[in-house]
Amino acid sequence: MERFGSLRQEEEPTCPVCGAACESIYKYKGLDAVGSDRCLKRSDAWEEETCRENR
C-alpha cells in the first residue's frame, strides 16, 4: 500500500519580517524578531562609524 498521498510535507520556515524562506532569524534581546539571514546584513563593527561615534 502506497502512503505518498498521506505524507505531510513540512513547511519551509519564513522570516516574520520580510517573508522570505530562511535558515535563521535574529531577535532583539531574545524577544521580537528583527529579521533573518535573508534580509539582514552582517557588518564588521570595526568598520562602522556609528559604532565609534560617541567615544
C-alpha distance matrix in Angstrom:
0.0 3.8 6.5 9.4 10.9 11.4 13.0 16.7 19.0 22.1 25.3 28.0 31.2 34.2 37.9 39.3 42.5 41.7 38.0 37.0 34.0 35.4 35.0 37.9 40.1 43.6 45.3 49.0 50.0 46.5 46.5 45.9 43.8 46.2 43.9 41.4 41.3 41.1 44.1 46.5 48.6 49.8 53.5 55.9 58.3 61.1 61.0 60.9 64.3 63.0 62.2 65.9 67.8 69.2 70.5
3.8 0.0 3.8 5.8 7.8 8.9 10.1 13.8 15.7 19.0 22.0 24.6 27.9 30.8 34.6 36.1 39.2 38.2 34.6 33.5 30.5 32.0 31.7 34.8 37.0 40.6 42.4 46.1 47.3 43.9 43.8 43.0 40.8 43.1 40.6 38.1 38.0 37.6 40.6 43.1 45.2 46.4 50.1 52.6 55.1 57.9 57.7 57.5 60.9 59.7 59.0 62.7 64.6 66.0 67.4
6.5 3.8 0.0 3.8 5.5 5.4 6.6 10.3 12.6 15.7 18.8 21.6 24.8 27.7 31.5 32.8 36.1 35.3 31.6 30.7 27.7 29.2 28.9 31.8 33.8 37.4 39.0 42.7 43.9 40.4 40.3 39.5 37.4 39.8 37.5 35.1 35.2 34.9 37.9 40.3 42.5 43.8 47.5 50.0 52.3 55.3 55.1 54.8 58.2 56.8 56.1 59.8 61.6 63.0 64.4
9.4 5.8 3.8 0.0 3.8 5.5 5.4 8.8 10.1 13.7 16.5 19.0 22.4 25.2 28.9 30.5 33.6 32.5 28.8 27.8 24.8 26.5 26.5 29.6 31.6 35.3 37.1 40.9 42.3 38.9 38.8 37.8 35.4 37.6 35.0 32.6 32.6 32.0 35.0 37.5 39.7 41.1 44.9 47.5 49.9 52.8 52.4 52.2 55.5 54.3 53.7 57.4 59.2 60.7 62.1
10.9 7.8 5.5 3.8 0.0 3.8 5.7 8.1 10.1 13.7 16.0 19.0 22.3 24.7 28.5 29.7 32.8 31.7 28.0 27.3 24.7 26.8 27.2 30.1 31.8 35.4 37.0 40.7 42.2 38.9 38.4 37.2 35.0 37.1 34.8 32.6 33.0 32.2 34.9 37.6 40.1 41.8 45.5 48.3 50.6 53.6 53.2 52.6 55.9 54.4 54.0 57.8 59.3 60.8 62.4
11.4 8.9 5.4 5.5 3.8 0.0 3.8 6.2 9.3 12.4 15.0 18.3 21.3 24.0 27.6 28.6 31.9 31.3 27.6 27.2 24.5 26.2 26.4 29.0 30.5 34.1 35.4 39.0 40.3 36.8 36.3 35.4 33.4 35.9 33.8 31.8 32.4 32.0 34.6 37.1 39.7 41.1 44.9 47.7 49.7 52.8 52.6 52.0 55.2 53.6 53.0 56.8 58.4 59.6 61.2
13.0 10.1 6.6 5.4 5.7 3.8 0.0 3.8 6.3 9.3 12.4 15.3 18.3 21.3 25.0 26.3 29.6 28.9 25.3 24.6 21.6 23.1 23.0 25.7 27.4 31.0 32.6 36.2 37.5 34.1 33.8 33.0 30.9 33.3 31.0 28.8 29.2 28.9 31.7 34.1 36.5 37.8 41.6 44.2 46.4 49.4 49.3 48.8 52.0 50.5 49.9 53.6 55.3 56.6 58.1
16.7 13.8 10.3 8.8 8.1 6.2 3.8 0.0 3.8 6.2 9.0 12.3 15.1 17.9 21.6 22.7 26.0 25.5 21.9 21.5 18.7 20.2 20.3 22.8 24.3 27.8 29.2 32.9 34.2 30.8 30.4 29.4 27.4 29.8 27.7 25.6 26.3 26.0 28.6 31.0 33.6 35.1 38.8 41.6 43.6 46.7 46.6 45.9 49.0 47.4 46.8 50.6 52.2 53.4 55.0
19.0 15.7 12.6 10.1 10.1 9.3 6.3 3.8 0.0 3.8 6.3 9.1 12.3 15.2 18.9 20.5 23.6 22.8 19.2 18.4 15.4 16.9 17.2 20.0 21.7 25.4 27.1 30.8 32.4 29.2 29.0 27.8 25.3 27.4 25.0 22.7 23.1 22.7 25.4 27.9 30.4 31.9 35.6 38.4 40.6 43.7 43.4 42.8 46.0 44.5 44.0 47.7 49.4 50.8 52.4
22.1 19.0 15.7 13.7 13.7 12.4 9.3 6.2 3.8 0.0 3.8 6.5 9.1 12.3 15.9 17.5 20.7 20.3 16.9 16.1 13.0 14.1 14.1 16.6 18.2 21.8 23.5 27.2 28.7 25.4 25.3 24.2 21.8 24.1 21.8 19.5 20.1 20.1 22.7 24.9 27.5 28.8 32.6 35.4 37.3 40.5 40.3 39.7 42.9 41.3 40.7 44.4 46.0 47.3 48.9
25.3 22.0 18.8 16.5 16.0 15.0 12.4 9.0 6.3 3.8 0.0 3.8 6.3 9.0 12.7 14.1 17.3 16.7 13.2 12.7 10.0 11.6 12.5 14.8 15.9 19.6 21.3 24.9 26.8 23.7 23.2 21.7 19.1 21.2 18.8 16.8 17.8 17.3 19.7 22.1 24.9 26.6 30.4 33.3 35.2 38.5 38.1 37.2 40.3 38.6 38.2 42.0 43.5 44.8 46.6
28.0 24.6 21.6 19.0 19.0 18.3 15.3 12.3 9.1 6.5 3.8 0.0 3.8 6.5 10.1 12.5 15.2 14.3 11.1 9.8 6.6 8.0 9.1 11.7 13.2 16.9 19.1 22.7 24.8 22.1 21.9 20.2 17.2 18.8 16.1 13.7 14.2 13.8 16.4 18.8 21.4 23.1 26.8 29.8 31.8 35.0 34.6 33.8 37.0 35.4 35.1 38.8 40.4 41.9 43.6
31.2 27.9 24.8 22.4 22.3 21.3 18.3 15.1 12.3 9.1 6.3 3.8 0.0 3.8 7.0 9.2 12.1 11.9 9.2 8.5 5.8 6.1 7.2 8.8 9.7 13.3 15.3 18.9 21.1 18.3 18.1 16.4 13.4 15.2 12.7 10.6 11.8 11.8 14.0 16.1 19.0 20.5 24.3 27.2 28.9 32.3 32.0 31.0 34.1 32.3 31.9 35.7 37.1 38.5 40.2
34.2 30.8 27.7 25.2 24.7 24.0 21.3 17.9 15.2 12.3 9.0 6.5 3.8 0.0 3.8 6.3 8.7 8.2 5.4 5.3 4.2 5.4 8.2 9.1 8.8 12.2 14.2 17.5 20.2 17.9 17.3 14.9 11.6 12.8 10.1 8.5 10.4 9.6 11.1 13.6 16.8 18.9 22.5 25.8 27.4 30.8 30.2 28.9 31.8 30.0 29.9 33.7 34.9 36.4 38.3
37.9 34.6 31.5 28.9 28.5 27.6 25.0 21.6 18.9 15.9 12.7 10.1 7.0 3.8 0.0 3.8 5.4 5.6 4.7 5.5 6.3 6.1 8.8 8.2 6.6 9.4 11.2 14.2 17.2 15.4 14.7 11.9 8.5 9.1 6.5 5.7 8.6 8.0 8.4 10.6 14.1 16.3 19.7 23.1 24.4 27.9 27.3 25.7 28.4 26.4 26.5 30.3 31.3 32.7 34.8
39.3 36.1 32.8 30.5 29.7 28.6 26.3 22.7 20.5 17.5 14.1 12.5 9.2 6.3 3.8 0.0 3.8 6.1 5.7 8.3 9.7 9.9 12.2 11.1 8.5 10.3 10.8 13.4 16.4 14.6 12.9 9.8 7.1 8.3 7.2 8.3 11.7 11.2 10.6 12.5 16.2 18.4 21.6 24.9 25.7 29.3 28.8 26.8 29.2 26.8 27.0 30.8 31.4 32.5 34.9
42.5 39.2 36.1 33.6 32.8 31.9 29.6 26.0 23.6 20.7 17.3 15.2 12.1 8.7 5.4 3.8 0.0 3.8 5.9 8.4 10.9 11.0 13.6 12.2 9.4 10.2 10.9 12.7 16.2 15.3 13.7 10.1 7.3 6.6 5.5 7.7 11.1 10.1 8.3 10.2 13.9 16.5 19.4 22.8 23.5 27.1 26.3 24.1 26.2 23.8 24.4 28.2 28.6 29.9 32.4
41.7 38.2 35.3 32.5 31.7 31.3 28.9 25.5 22.8 20.3 16.7 14.3 11.9 8.2 5.6 6.1 3.8 0.0 3.8 5.6 9.0 9.9 13.2 12.7 10.8 12.3 13.8 15.8 19.4 18.5 17.3 13.8 10.7 9.5 7.1 8.0 10.5 8.3 6.7 9.8 13.2 16.3 19.3 22.9 24.1 27.5 26.3 24.3 26.6 24.7 25.5 29.2 29.7 31.4 33.9
38.0 34.6 31.6 28.8 28.0 27.6 25.3 21.9 19.2 16.9 13.2 11.1 9.2 5.4 4.7 5.7 5.9 3.8 0.0 3.8 6.7 8.7 12.2 12.5 11.2 13.7 15.3 17.9 21.1 19.6 18.4 15.2 12.0 12.0 9.4 9.3 11.5 9.4 9.3 12.5 15.9 18.8 22.0 25.6 27.1 30.5 29.3 27.6 30.1 28.2 28.9 32.6 33.3 34.9 37.3
37.0 33.5 30.7 27.8 27.3 27.2 24.6 21.5 18.4 16.1 12.7 9.8 8.5 5.3 5.5 8.3 8.4 5.6 3.8 0.0 3.8 6.1 9.9 11.0 10.8 13.7 16.1 18.9 22.1 20.6 20.0 17.1 13.6 13.2 9.9 8.4 9.4 6.8 8.0 11.5 14.3 17.2 20.6 24.1 26.0 29.2 28.0 26.8 29.6 28.1 28.6 32.2 33.2 35.2 37.3
34.0 30.5 27.7 24.8 24.7 24.5 21.6 18.7 15.4 13.0 10.0 6.6 5.8 4.2 6.3 9.7 10.9 9.0 6.7 3.8 0.0 3.8 7.3 9.4 10.4 13.8 16.5 19.8 22.6 20.6 20.5 18.1 14.5 14.8 11.4 8.9 9.3 7.7 10.2 13.1 15.7 17.9 21.5 24.8 26.9 30.1 29.2 28.3 31.3 30.0 30.1 33.8 35.1 37.0 38.8
35.4 32.0 29.2 26.5 26.8 26.2 23.1 20.2 16.9 14.1 11.6 8.0 6.1 5.4 6.1 9.9 11.0 9.9 8.7 6.1 3.8 0.0 3.8 5.8 7.4 10.9 14.0 17.4 19.9 18.0 18.4 16.5 12.8 13.1 9.7 6.5 6.3 6.2 9.2 11.1 13.5 15.1 18.9 21.9 24.1 27.2 26.6 25.9 29.1 27.8 27.5 31.2 32.8 34.6 36.2
35.0 31.7 28.9 26.5 27.2 26.4 23.0 20.3 17.2 14.1 12.5 9.1 7.2 8.2 8.8 12.2 13.6 13.2 12.2 9.9 7.3 3.8 0.0 3.8 7.1 10.5 13.7 17.2 19.2 17.0 18.1 17.0 13.6 14.3 11.2 7.7 6.7 8.4 11.5 12.4 14.2 14.9 18.7 21.3 23.4 26.5 26.3 26.0 29.4 28.2 27.3 30.9 32.9 34.6 35.8
37.9 34.8 31.8 29.6 30.1 29.0 25.7 22.8 20.0 16.6 14.8 11.7 8.8 9.1 8.2 11.1 12.2 12.7 12.5 11.0 9.4 5.8 3.8 0.0 3.8 6.8 10.0 13.5 15.4 13.4 14.7 13.8 10.5 11.3 8.8 5.6 5.6 8.5 10.6 10.5 12.6 12.9 16.6 19.1 20.8 24.0 24.2 23.5 26.8 25.3 24.3 28.0 29.9 31.3 32.6
40.1 37.0 33.8 31.6 31.8 30.5 27.4 24.3 21.7 18.2 15.9 13.2 9.7 8.8 6.6 8.5 9.4 10.8 11.2 10.8 10.4 7.4 7.1 3.8 0.0 3.8 6.7 10.2 12.5 10.7 11.5 10.1 6.8 7.7 5.8 4.1 6.3 8.8 9.5 9.2 12.0 12.7 16.2 18.9 20.0 23.5 23.7 22.4 25.4 23.5 22.6 26.4 28.0 29.2 30.7
43.6 40.6 37.4 35.3 35.4 34.1 31.0 27.8 25.4 21.8 19.6 16.9 13.3 12.2 9.4 10.3 10.2 12.3 13.7 13.7 13.8 10.9 10.5 6.8 3.8 0.0 3.8 6.9 9.2 8.2 9.4 8.4 5.7 5.8 5.6 5.7 7.9 10.6 10.2 8.7 11.2 11.2 14.3 16.7 17.2 20.9 21.3 19.8 22.6 20.4 19.4 23.2 24.7 25.7 27.2
45.3 42.4 39.0 37.1 37.0 35.4 32.6 29.2 27.1 23.5 21.3 19.1 15.3 14.2 11.2 10.8 10.9 13.8 15.3 16.1 16.5 14.0 13.7 10.0 6.7 3.8 0.0 3.8 6.1 5.0 5.8 5.2 4.2 5.5 7.4 8.9 11.5 13.9 13.0 11.4 14.0 14.0 16.5 18.6 18.4 22.1 22.9 20.9 23.3 20.6 19.6 23.2 24.5 24.9 26.6
49.0 46.1 42.7 40.9 40.7 39.0 36.2 32.9 30.8 27.2 24.9 22.7 18.9 17.5 14.2 13.4 12.7 15.8 17.9 18.9 19.8 17.4 17.2 13.5 10.2 6.9 3.8 0.0 3.8 5.3 5.7 5.6 6.4 6.4 9.4 11.7 14.2 16.4 14.8 12.7 14.8 14.6 16.3 18.1 17.2 20.9 21.8 19.5 21.3 18.3 17.3 20.8 21.7 21.8 23.6
50.0 47.3 43.9 42.3 42.2 40.3 37.5 34.2 32.4 28.7 26.8 24.8 21.1 20.2 17.2 16.4 16.2 19.4 21.1 22.1 22.6 19.9 19.2 15.4 12.5 9.2 6.1 3.8 0.0 3.8 5.6 7.7 9.3 10.1 12.9 14.7 16.8 19.5 18.2 15.9 17.7 16.8 18.3 19.4 18.1 21.6 23.1 21.0 22.7 19.8 18.1 21.3 22.5 22.0 23.5
46.5 43.9 40.4 38.9 38.9 36.8 34.1 30.8 29.2 25.4 23.7 22.1 18.3 17.9 15.4 14.6 15.3 18.5 19.6 20.6 20.6 18.0 17.0 13.4 10.7 8.2 5.0 5.3 3.8 0.0 3.8 6.7 8.0 10.1 12.4 13.6 16.0 18.7 18.0 16.3 18.5 17.8 19.9 21.3 20.6 24.1 25.5 23.7 25.7 22.9 21.3 24.7 26.0 25.7 27.1
46.5 43.8 40.3 38.8 38.4 36.3 33.8 30.4 29.0 25.3 23.2 21.9 18.1 17.3 14.7 12.9 13.7 17.3 18.4 20.0 20.5 18.4 18.1 14.7 11.5 9.4 5.8 5.7 5.6 3.8 0.0 3.8 6.7 9.2 12.1 14.1 17.1 19.2 18.0 16.8 19.5 19.5 21.7 23.5 22.7 26.4 27.4 25.2 26.9 23.8 22.8 26.1 27.0 26.6 28.5
45.9 43.0 39.5 37.8 37.2 35.4 33.0 29.4 27.8 24.2 21.7 20.2 16.4 14.9 11.9 9.8 10.1 13.8 15.2 17.1 18.1 16.5 17.0 13.8 10.1 8.4 5.2 5.6 7.7 6.7 3.8 0.0 3.8 6.3 9.3 11.9 15.3 16.7 15.2 14.5 17.6 18.3 20.6 22.9 22.3 26.1 26.7 24.2 26.0 22.9 22.4 25.9 26.5 26.6 28.7
43.8 40.8 37.4 35.4 35.0 33.4 30.9 27.4 25.3 21.8 19.1 17.2 13.4 11.6 8.5 7.1 7.3 10.7 12.0 13.6 14.5 12.8 13.6 10.5 6.8 5.7 4.2 6.4 9.3 8.0 6.7 3.8 0.0 3.8 5.8 8.1 11.7 13.0 11.7 11.3 14.6 15.6 18.4 21.1 21.1 24.9 25.1 22.9 25.1 22.3 21.9 25.6 26.4 27.0 29.2
46.2 43.1 39.8 37.6 37.1 35.9 33.3 29.8 27.4 24.1 21.2 18.8 15.2 12.8 9.1 8.3 6.6 9.5 12.0 13.2 14.8 13.1 14.3 11.3 7.7 5.8 5.5 6.4 10.1 10.1 9.2 6.3 3.8 0.0 3.8 7.2 10.5 11.5 9.3 8.4 11.7 13.0 15.5 18.4 18.4 22.1 22.0 19.6 21.7 19.0 19.0 22.7 23.4 24.3 26.6
43.9 40.6 37.5 35.0 34.8 33.8 31.0 27.7 25.0 21.8 18.8 16.1 12.7 10.1 6.5 7.2 5.5 7.1 9.4 9.9 11.4 9.7 11.2 8.8 5.8 5.6 7.4 9.4 12.9 12.4 12.1 9.3 5.8 3.8 0.0 3.8 7.1 7.7 6.0 5.9 9.6 11.5 14.5 17.7 18.5 22.2 21.7 19.7 22.3 20.1 20.1 23.9 24.9 26.3 28.4
41.4 38.1 35.1 32.6 32.6 31.8 28.8 25.6 22.7 19.5 16.8 13.7 10.6 8.5 5.7 8.3 7.7 8.0 9.3 8.4 8.9 6.5 7.7 5.6 4.1 5.7 8.9 11.7 14.7 13.6 14.1 11.9 8.1 7.2 3.8 0.0 3.8 5.2 5.5 5.8 9.0 10.7 14.2 17.4 18.9 22.3 21.8 20.5 23.5 21.8 21.5 25.3 26.7 28.3 30.1
41.3 38.0 35.2 32.6 33.0 32.4 29.2 26.3 23.1 20.1 17.8 14.2 11.8 10.4 8.6 11.7 11.1 10.5 11.5 9.4 9.3 6.3 6.7 5.6 6.3 7.9 11.5 14.2 16.8 16.0 17.1 15.3 11.7 10.5 7.1 3.8 0.0 3.8 5.9 5.8 7.5 8.8 12.6 15.7 17.8 20.9 20.3 19.7 23.0 21.9 21.4 25.0 26.8 28.8 30.2
41.1 37.6 34.9 32.0 32.2 32.0 28.9 26.0 22.7 20.1 17.3 13.8 11.8 9.6 8.0 11.2 10.1 8.3 9.4 6.8 7.7 6.2 8.4 8.5 8.8 10.6 13.9 16.4 19.5 18.7 19.2 16.7 13.0 11.5 7.7 5.2 3.8 0.0 3.8 6.0 8.1 10.6 14.1 17.6 19.8 22.8 21.6 20.8 23.9 22.9 23.0 26.6 28.0 30.2 31.9
44.1 40.6 37.9 35.0 34.9 34.6 31.7 28.6 25.4 22.7 19.7 16.4 14.0 11.1 8.4 10.6 8.3 6.7 9.3 8.0 10.2 9.2 11.5 10.6 9.5 10.2 13.0 14.8 18.2 18.0 18.0 15.2 11.7 9.3 6.0 5.5 5.9 3.8 0.0 3.8 6.7 10.0 13.0 16.7 18.4 21.6 20.2 18.8 21.5 20.2 20.8 24.4 25.4 27.6 29.6
46.5 43.1 40.3 37.5 37.6 37.1 34.1 31.0 27.9 24.9 22.1 18.8 16.1 13.6 10.6 12.5 10.2 9.8 12.5 11.5 13.1 11.1 12.4 10.5 9.2 8.7 11.4 12.7 15.9 16.3 16.8 14.5 11.3 8.4 5.9 5.8 5.8 6.0 3.8 0.0 3.8 6.6 9.6 13.2 14.7 18.0 16.9 15.4 18.3 17.0 17.2 20.9 22.1 24.2 26.1
48.6 45.2 42.5 39.7 40.1 39.7 36.5 33.6 30.4 27.5 24.9 21.4 19.0 16.8 14.1 16.2 13.9 13.2 15.9 14.3 15.7 13.5 14.2 12.6 12.0 11.2 14.0 14.8 17.7 18.5 19.5 17.6 14.6 11.7 9.6 9.0 7.5 8.1 6.7 3.8 0.0 3.8 6.3 10.1 12.1 15.0 13.7 12.7 16.0 15.3 15.4 18.9 20.5 22.9 24.5
49.8 46.4 43.8 41.1 41.8 41.1 37.8 35.1 31.9 28.8 26.6 23.1 20.5 18.9 16.3 18.4 16.5 16.3 18.8 17.2 17.9 15.1 14.9 12.9 12.7 11.2 14.0 14.6 16.8 17.8 19.5 18.3 15.6 13.0 11.5 10.7 8.8 10.6 10.0 6.6 3.8 0.0 3.8 7.0 9.3 12.2 11.5 11.1 14.7 14.3 13.6 16.9 19.1 21.5 22.5
53.5 50.1 47.5 44.9 45.5 44.9 41.6 38.8 35.6 32.6 30.4 26.8 24.3 22.5 19.7 21.6 19.4 19.3 22.0 20.6 21.5 18.9 18.7 16.6 16.2 14.3 16.5 16.3 18.3 19.9 21.7 20.6 18.4 15.5 14.5 14.2 12.6 14.1 13.0 9.6 6.3 3.8 0.0 3.8 6.2 8.8 7.8 7.6 11.3 11.5 10.8 13.8 16.1 18.7 19.5
55.9 52.6 50.0 47.5 48.3 47.7 44.2 41.6 38.4 35.4 33.3 29.8 27.2 25.8 23.1 24.9 22.8 22.9 25.6 24.1 24.8 21.9 21.3 19.1 18.9 16.7 18.6 18.1 19.4 21.3 23.5 22.9 21.1 18.4 17.7 17.4 15.7 17.6 16.7 13.2 10.1 7.0 3.8 0.0 3.8 5.4 5.5 6.7 10.4 11.3 9.7 12.0 15.0 17.5 17.6
58.3 55.1 52.3 49.9 50.6 49.7 46.4 43.6 40.6 37.3 35.2 31.8 28.9 27.4 24.4 25.7 23.5 24.1 27.1 26.0 26.9 24.1 23.4 20.8 20.0 17.2 18.4 17.2 18.1 20.6 22.7 22.3 21.1 18.4 18.5 18.9 17.8 19.8 18.4 14.7 12.1 9.3 6.2 3.8 0.0 3.8 5.3 5.1 8.1 8.5 6.1 8.5 11.6 13.9 13.9
61.1 57.9 55.3 52.8 53.6 52.8 49.4 46.7 43.7 40.5 38.5 35.0 32.3 30.8 27.9 29.3 27.1 27.5 30.5 29.2 30.1 27.2 26.5 24.0 23.5 20.9 22.1 20.9 21.6 24.1 26.4 26.1 24.9 22.1 22.2 22.3 20.9 22.8 21.6 18.0 15.0 12.2 8.8 5.4 3.8 0.0 3.8 5.7 8.0 9.8 7.5 8.2 11.6 14.1 13.4
61.0 57.7 55.1 52.4 53.2 52.6 49.3 46.6 43.4 40.3 38.1 34.6 32.0 30.2 27.3 28.8 26.3 26.3 29.3 28.0 29.2 26.6 26.3 24.2 23.7 21.3 22.9 21.8 23.1 25.5 27.4 26.7 25.1 22.0 21.7 21.8 20.3 21.6 20.2 16.9 13.7 11.5 7.8 5.5 5.3 3.8 0.0 3.8 6.5 9.1 8.3 9.2 11.9 15.0 15.0
60.9 57.5 54.8 52.2 52.6 52.0 48.8 45.9 42.8 39.7 37.2 33.8 31.0 28.9 25.7 26.8 24.1 24.3 27.6 26.8 28.3 25.9 26.0 23.5 22.4 19.8 20.9 19.5 21.0 23.7 25.2 24.2 22.9 19.6 19.7 20.5 19.7 20.8 18.8 15.4 12.7 11.1 7.6 6.7 5.1 5.7 3.8 0.0 3.8 5.5 5.6 7.3 9.2 12.5 13.3
64.3 60.9 58.2 55.5 55.9 55.2 52.0 49.0 46.0 42.9 40.3 37.0 34.1 31.8 28.4 29.2 26.2 26.6 30.1 29.6 31.3 29.1 29.4 26.8 25.4 22.6 23.3 21.3 22.7 25.7 26.9 26.0 25.1 21.7 22.3 23.5 23.0 23.9 21.5 18.3 16.0 14.7 11.3 10.4 8.1 8.0 6.5 3.8 0.0 3.8 5.4 5.4 6.2 9.9 10.9
63.0 59.7 56.8 54.3 54.4 53.6 50.5 47.4 44.5 41.3 38.6 35.4 32.3 30.0 26.4 26.8 23.8 24.7 28.2 28.1 30.0 27.8 28.2 25.3 23.5 20.4 20.6 18.3 19.8 22.9 23.8 22.9 22.3 19.0 20.1 21.8 21.9 22.9 20.2 17.0 15.3 14.3 11.5 11.3 8.5 9.8 9.1 5.5 3.8 0.0 3.8 5.5 5.3 8.3 10.4
62.2 59.0 56.1 53.7 54.0 53.0 49.9 46.8 44.0 40.7 38.2 35.1 31.9 29.9 26.5 27.0 24.4 25.5 28.9 28.6 30.1 27.5 27.3 24.3 22.6 19.4 19.6 17.3 18.1 21.3 22.8 22.4 21.9 19.0 20.1 21.5 21.4 23.0 20.8 17.2 15.4 13.6 10.8 9.7 6.1 7.5 8.3 5.6 5.4 3.8 0.0 3.8 6.0 8.0 9.0
65.9 62.7 59.8 57.4 57.8 56.8 53.6 50.6 47.7 44.4 42.0 38.8 35.7 33.7 30.3 30.8 28.2 29.2 32.6 32.2 33.8 31.2 30.9 28.0 26.4 23.2 23.2 20.8 21.3 24.7 26.1 25.9 25.6 22.7 23.9 25.3 25.0 26.6 24.4 20.9 18.9 16.9 13.8 12.0 8.5 8.2 9.2 7.3 5.4 5.5 3.8 0.0 3.8 6.0 6.0
67.8 64.6 61.6 59.2 59.3 58.4 55.3 52.2 49.4 46.0 43.5 40.4 37.1 34.9 31.3 31.4 28.6 29.7 33.3 33.2 35.1 32.8 32.9 29.9 28.0 24.7 24.5 21.7 22.5 26.0 27.0 26.5 26.4 23.4 24.9 26.7 26.8 28.0 25.4 22.1 20.5 19.1 16.1 15.0 11.6 11.6 11.9 9.2 6.2 5.3 6.0 3.8 0.0 3.8 5.8
69.2 66.0 63.0 60.7 60.8 59.6 56.6 53.4 50.8 47.3 44.8 41.9 38.5 36.4 32.7 32.5 29.9 31.4 34.9 35.2 37.0 34.6 34.6 31.3 29.2 25.7 24.9 21.8 22.0 25.7 26.6 26.6 27.0 24.3 26.3 28.3 28.8 30.2 27.6 24.2 22.9 21.5 18.7 17.5 13.9 14.1 15.0 12.5 9.9 8.3 8.0 6.0 3.8 0.0 3.8
70.5 67.4 64.4 62.1 62.4 61.2 58.1 55.0 52.4 48.9 46.6 43.6 40.2 38.3 34.8 34.9 32.4 33.9 37.3 37.3 38.8 36.2 35.8 32.6 30.7 27.2 26.6 23.6 23.5 27.1 28.5 28.7 29.2 26.6 28.4 30.1 30.2 31.9 29.6 26.1 24.5 22.5 19.5 17.6 13.9 13.4 15.0 13.3 10.9 10.4 9.0 6.0 5.8 3.8 0.0
